[in-house]
């Protein structure tokens, strides 16, 4: 696993996790603009507009950055514990 603090990404052989970008808005709108999805979620508006996505992305970035900061603190500790146990 590779964590890039500058890019705010976590990468494995099969997966790349990154923050949402506003350029993702059209695709997220397409995927979330689904009545069945709306019926089974609590806070997803329907129809789901690009403005909804941009608002969601901008609000979630702060929370995600906080989580990444916490991971940045904990991950080295866990890795150190893991390798010192062996």
trRosetta pair geometry for C-beta under 8 A, 3 or more apart (Angstrom, degrees):
i j d omega theta_ij theta_ji phi_ij phi_ji
1 10 6.5 -9 -173 -173 104 92
1 11 7.1 152 -159 79 55 45
1 12 5.3 -28 -101 -88 72 85
2 9 8.0 11 105 106 88 95
2 10 7.4 159 83 -157 50 45
2 11 4.6 -17 61 62 99 98
2 12 7.7 173 19 -77 73 36
3 9 7.4 179 -149 92 45 52
3 10 5.3 -11 -103 -106 76 76
3 11 7.8 -178 -77 22 32 69
3 71 7.3 -157 -134 129 149 117
3 72 7.2 -179 146 -99 142 74
3 75 6.4 66 -8 115 161 172
4 7 4.0 18 112 39 131 103
4 8 7.1 -53 94 1 82 16
4 9 4.8 15 46 51 108 89
4 10 7.9 -157 22 -73 69 34
4 11 7.4 31 -8 -1 104 109
5 8 7.2 20 -168 -76 30 51
5 68 7.8 143 -128 157 65 114
5 72 6.1 68 -104 -114 110 132
7 18 7.2 -55 148 -121 97 108
8 18 6.7 95 101 -148 81 69
8 19 5.4 10 114 -18 131 113
8 64 7.8 79 176 132 129 109
8 65 7.1 -50 -127 -105 138 77
8 68 5.7 -16 -145 -143 90 171
9 16 6.3 -15 -169 -170 119 86
9 17 6.4 154 -159 81 63 58
9 18 4.7 -19 -104 -91 93 87
10 15 7.8 -2 108 113 86 101
10 16 7.7 160 83 -156 49 41
10 17 4.4 1 55 53 94 112
10 71 8.0 -52 -74 141 132 156
11 15 7.1 -176 -147 95 44 59
11 16 5.0 0 -109 -110 86 74
11 17 7.5 -152 -70 26 45 67
12 15 4.8 26 45 46 102 89
12 16 8.0 -149 32 -67 58 44
19 61 5.9 58 -165 -121 131 86
19 64 5.6 138 -111 114 97 150
19 65 7.8 12 -91 -62 137 78
20 24 5.0 -109 -160 54 84 147
20 28 7.1 29 -145 -58 132 148
20 57 4.5 -118 105 -126 124 103
20 60 6.8 46 31 80 123 128
20 61 7.4 -114 58 -74 84 87
21 24 5.1 113 59 -9 67 98
21 57 7.3 31 152 -167 5 143
22 25 5.5 -7 -173 -26 55 117
22 54 5.8 34 -129 -119 96 92
22 57 6.2 169 -83 94 59 156
24 27 5.7 -68 -169 50 63 106
24 28 5.4 58 139 -23 91 111
24 53 7.7 -140 103 167 79 128
24 57 7.2 146 64 -97 109 140
25 28 5.8 -60 -137 42 29 108
25 29 6.0 34 162 -24 66 107
25 50 5.0 69 156 -152 120 87
25 53 4.3 140 -140 104 81 134
25 54 5.5 2 -105 -62 138 79
25 57 6.9 -87 -79 -16 89 143
26 29 5.7 -55 -148 34 28 114
26 30 6.4 29 154 -20 63 105
26 50 6.7 -8 -83 -105 55 113
27 30 5.6 -50 -148 34 34 113
27 31 6.3 27 155 -14 65 107
28 31 5.8 -58 -145 41 32 108
28 32 5.9 13 162 -5 68 116
28 53 4.7 134 92 -135 121 131
28 56 8.0 -144 143 73 146 132
28 57 7.8 152 36 -59 167 111
29 32 6.3 -67 -136 47 23 97
29 33 5.7 26 165 -29 64 115
29 48 5.8 -174 -145 115 64 96
29 49 6.7 -14 -132 175 120 20
29 50 5.1 -38 -69 -80 148 63
29 52 7.5 121 -107 60 89 98
29 53 5.2 -89 -63 -30 84 141
30 33 6.2 -54 -136 29 20 110
31 34 7.2 -41 163 -19 39 119
32 37 6.3 -130 -150 109 52 151
32 44 6.3 -140 -172 -158 109 124
32 48 4.4 -88 111 112 103 171
32 52 7.9 -131 102 103 140 126
32 53 7.3 159 36 -83 140 101
33 46 7.4 126 -144 -132 55 74
33 47 5.7 22 -142 -163 101 83
33 48 4.4 -137 -82 48 69 98
34 37 4.0 69 81 9 107 113
34 38 6.7 -177 89 -13 54 84
34 48 8.0 -14 12 11 54 128
35 38 5.3 -53 -149 35 35 117
35 39 6.4 38 154 -23 67 102
35 46 6.1 91 -109 -157 60 148
36 39 5.7 -48 -148 31 33 113
36 40 6.6 10 159 -2 63 112
37 40 6.2 -76 -151 47 29 98
37 41 6.2 8 161 -7 69 118
37 44 6.4 -60 131 106 94 162
38 41 6.4 -72 -138 42 25 98
38 44 5.3 -132 -113 99 61 108
38 45 7.5 -28 -126 134 111 18
38 46 3.7 9 -114 -52 157 135
38 48 7.6 -157 -78 -41 108 105
41 44 4.1 47 88 5 137 116
44 48 6.6 -31 177 -85 92 122
45 48 5.8 135 81 -96 78 66
45 49 7.8 -29 95 10 126 81
45 52 5.6 -136 49 -117 124 147
48 52 5.3 -111 -162 70 68 148
48 53 7.1 76 161 -50 100 90
49 52 4.8 112 56 -1 70 98
49 53 7.4 -131 103 -1 46 85
50 53 5.5 -52 -152 35 39 113
50 54 6.3 38 152 -19 70 104
51 54 5.8 -51 -143 37 32 110
51 55 6.3 34 156 -18 64 107
52 55 5.9 -59 -151 38 27 111
52 56 6.2 27 153 -19 64 110
53 56 5.6 -58 -148 38 30 112
53 57 6.1 31 155 -20 67 106
54 57 5.7 -50 -143 36 30 111
54 58 6.3 26 158 -15 64 108
55 58 6.0 -59 -147 39 27 107
55 59 6.3 20 157 -13 64 111
56 59 6.0 -62 -146 41 27 106
56 60 5.9 18 160 -15 66 115
57 60 6.0 -63 -140 41 25 105
57 61 6.4 38 159 -38 63 100
58 61 6.1 -39 -147 12 29 115
59 62 6.9 -57 -173 25 36 106
59 63 7.4 21 144 -4 66 110
60 63 5.5 -61 -154 44 48 109
60 64 5.6 48 151 -24 78 109
61 64 5.6 -58 -143 40 29 112
61 65 6.2 32 158 -22 65 106
62 65 5.9 -55 -149 34 27 110
62 66 6.7 29 151 -20 61 104
63 66 5.7 -54 -155 32 34 114
63 67 6.6 33 149 -18 66 104
64 67 5.6 -52 -150 35 35 112
64 68 6.3 35 152 -19 67 104
65 68 5.6 -50 -144 37 34 112
65 69 6.4 40 153 -23 64 103
66 69 5.6 -53 -152 32 31 114
66 70 6.6 30 151 -17 64 103
67 70 5.7 -55 -152 36 33 111
67 71 6.3 33 150 -18 66 105
68 71 5.5 -52 -146 38 34 113
68 72 6.2 42 151 -27 65 103
69 72 5.5 -50 -149 30 31 116
69 73 6.8 28 152 -15 61 102
70 73 5.8 -57 -156 36 34 109
70 74 6.1 15 155 -7 70 113
71 74 5.8 -65 -136 48 31 100
71 75 5.3 37 168 -33 72 111
72 75 6.4 -35 -122 24 20 112
72 76 7.8 17 172 -9 48 100
73 76 7.6 -77 -177 32 23 97
73 77 7.3 9 146 -8 60 117
74 77 5.5 -67 -157 41 42 113
74 78 6.0 36 154 -19 79 108
75 78 5.8 -57 -144 38 31 108
75 79 6.1 28 159 -17 67 107
76 79 5.7 -55 -142 40 32 110
76 80 6.1 34 157 -22 66 106
77 80 5.8 -55 -148 36 27 111
77 81 6.4 28 153 -18 63 106
78 81 5.6 -53 -147 37 32 111
78 82 6.2 36 153 -24 65 106
79 82 5.5 -52 -147 34 32 115
79 83 6.4 18 160 -8 66 108
80 83 6.3 -64 -146 43 28 100
80 84 6.1 20 160 -15 66 113
81 84 6.1 -63 -141 40 26 105
81 85 6.4 31 159 -28 63 108
82 85 6.2 -59 -156 25 25 112
82 86 7.4 23 152 -24 58 104
83 86 6.0 -46 -154 21 40 113
